[in-house]
Amino acid sequence: MFKKLILAVAAMIATMGFAFAQVDVNKADAAALDSVKGIGPAMSKTILDERKKGGDFKDWADFQKRVKGVADKKAAALSEAGLQVNGQARPGAAASAASKASSASAASKASMASAASAASAASKASMASAASAASKASSASASASAKK
């Protein structure tokens, strides 16, 4: 049971690294756009309408020009949250987003390693406990046989 709990915690921590999933504005549907921090239903509708009307966005400048309400600061925040245009993060925001993702990945790996070592220690303790109980049972049986 303890192993299952540790495994569940390790799996949960590992999936936290996927929180920084990249969403391409030219391929995403409304739900995917809504998953990006800073984009709500109204903005995702605006993005989809503009994409339908004018075609795919060429780059971040084109995206900012065509989508009302996305200035430099908002575009940088959206890029850091995982939004991409043609598979590219906004210049200048990419380094920040990459460092966040790598630090989350490192934290996830460290947590998984500590969870694995805890599970290993628990397993060893459980095995030692079982061996100790078997040893006591064996010695009790031997002393009972000797008394006969």
C-alpha positions in Angstrom: 0.0 0.0 0.0 2.8 2.4 0.9 4.5 1.7 -2.5 1.3 2.5 -4.3 1.0 5.8 -2.4 4.6 6.8 -3.2 4.1 5.8 -6.8 1.0 7.9 -7.1 2.8 10.9 -5.6 5.7 10.4 -8.0 3.3 10.2 -11.0 1.5 13.4 -9.9 4.8 15.3 -9.6 6.0 14.0 -13.0 2.8 15.3 -14.6 3.4 18.8 -13.2 6.1 19.2 -15.8 3.4 19.1 -18.5 1.8 22.2 -17.1 4.0 24.2 -19.4 2.6 22.6 -22.6 3.0 24.7 -25.7 0.0 25.8 -27.7 0.3 26.9 -31.3 -2.1 29.7 -32.1 -2.5 28.5 -35.7 -3.4 24.9 -34.7 -5.3 25.2 -31.4 -9.0 25.0 -30.9 -10.9 27.1 -28.3 -10.3 24.7 -25.5 -6.5 24.6 -26.1 -6.4 28.4 -26.3 -8.4 28.7 -23.1 -5.9 26.5 -21.3 -3.2 29.2 -21.8 -3.0 31.5 -18.8 -4.2 35.0 -19.9 -6.5 33.8 -22.6 -10.2 33.5 -21.8 -13.2 32.5 -23.8 -13.6 36.0 -25.3 -10.0 36.3 -26.5 -9.9 32.7 -27.8 -13.0 33.5 -29.9 -11.4 36.6 -31.2 -8.2 34.7 -32.1 -10.2 31.9 -33.9 -12.4 34.5 -35.7 -9.3 36.4 -36.9 -7.6 33.2 -38.0 -10.6 32.2 -39.9 -10.9 35.6 -41.6 -7.3 36.3 -42.4 -5.6 32.9 -42.4 -2.8 31.7 -40.2 -0.7 34.2 -38.2 2.7 34.6 -39.8 4.6 35.7 -36.7 4.2 37.4 -33.4 4.0 40.9 -35.0 1.2 39.7 -37.3 -0.6 38.1 -34.3 -0.3 41.4 -32.2 -1.5 43.5 -35.2 -4.6 41.4 -35.9 -5.7 40.5 -32.4 -7.0 43.5 -30.5 -5.8 43.8 -26.9 -2.5 42.0 -27.4 0.3 44.6 -26.9 4.0 43.8 -26.2 3.5 43.1 -22.5 0.5 40.9 -23.0 2.2 39.0 -25.9 5.3 38.4 -23.7 3.0 37.0 -20.9 1.2 34.8 -23.3 4.4 33.5 -24.7 5.7 32.7 -21.2 2.5 30.9 -20.5 3.1 28.6 -23.5 1.5 30.3 -26.5 3.4 30.0 -29.8 2.9 31.4 -33.3 4.1 29.0 -36.0 5.9 27.0 -33.4 7.9 30.0 -32.1 7.9 31.6 -28.7 7.9 35.4 -28.8 11.5 36.7 -29.0 12.7 37.7 -25.5 10.0 35.6 -23.7 11.4 32.3 -24.8 14.3 32.3 -22.4 12.1 33.0 -19.5 9.6 30.2 -20.4 12.4 27.7 -21.1 14.0 28.4 -17.7 10.6 28.0 -15.9 10.1 24.7 -17.8 13.6 23.4 -17.0 13.3 24.4 -13.4 10.0 22.6 -13.1 11.5 19.6 -14.8 14.4 19.6 -12.5 12.1 19.8 -9.5 10.0 17.0 -10.8 13.1 14.8 -11.3 14.4 15.6 -7.8 11.0 14.8 -6.3 10.8 11.6 -8.3 14.2 10.6 -7.1 13.3 11.3 -3.5 10.1 9.4 -3.9 11.9 6.5 -5.4 14.5 6.4 -2.6 11.7 6.6 0.0 9.9 3.7 -1.7 13.2 1.8 -1.8 13.9 2.5 1.9 10.3 1.4 2.7 10.7 -1.7 0.7 14.0 -2.5 2.4 12.5 -1.8 5.8 9.6 -4.1 5.0 11.9 -6.8 3.8 14.0 -6.4 7.0 10.9 -6.6 9.1 9.7 -9.7 7.3 13.2 -11.3 7.7 13.2 -10.4 11.4 9.8 -11.9 11.9 10.8 -15.1 10.0 14.0 -15.3 12.1 12.0 -14.9 15.4 9.5 -17.5 14.2 12.3 -19.9 13.2 14.1 -19.5 16.6 10.8 -19.9 18.5 10.2 -23.1 16.5 13.7 -24.3 17.2 13.4 -23.6 20.9 10.1 -25.3 21.0 11.6 -28.4 19.3 14.5 -28.4 21.7 12.2 -28.4 24.8 10.4 -31.5 23.5 
